[in-house]
Amino acid sequence: MKKKETHSTFYEYASLKELGDKQQELIQKAIDAASSAYAPYSQFYVGAAVMLENGTIIQGSNQENSAFPSGLCAERTAAFYANSQYPDTPIVALAVVARKDGKIVEKPVPPCGSCLQALLESEKRHQTTIEVILYGSSVIHRAANIEQFLPFGFTSLDLGGS
């Protein structure tokens, strides 16, 4: 038996002022996107914003449906729109914000497994990385890429079976 370890690296910030202008703008767009969320069942409003390599920012919000799991998360809403409208332009950054009871949640909320898998596919598709910024009212987390969340992600290499 061999022991193998994986490590994830995240950076923690206490305020927006510690981030760059582009990162702050992306977070603000994610906050704005949360306002368009359709969350009548969970009352958990999530906004996401992706920045493309060309500087374009695409927003997305969670869209719930009474026929669970027919809804869609904010992260995939934004990423799928970006990839469909700009298929040759990589996503380089993602910001995610959640609101509950009219307030931004204190602790940042990470993307779910399905969103991480879709974002990993986008990284592999464009052979680039996606910086992830998770905003909470008391703390901000940042990771350099999706692999920090999903070290054993399923990729096209796994389809070969070897």
Buried (B, 14 or more C-beta within 10 A) or exposed (E): EEEEEEEEEBEEBEEEEEBEEBBBBBBBBBBBBBEBBEBEEEEBBBBBBBBBBEEEBBBBBBBBEEEEEEBBBBBBBBBBBBBEEBEEBBBBBBBBBBBBEEEBBEEBBBBEEEBBBBBBBBBBBBEEBBBBBBBBEEBBBBBBBBBBBBEEBEEEEEEEEE
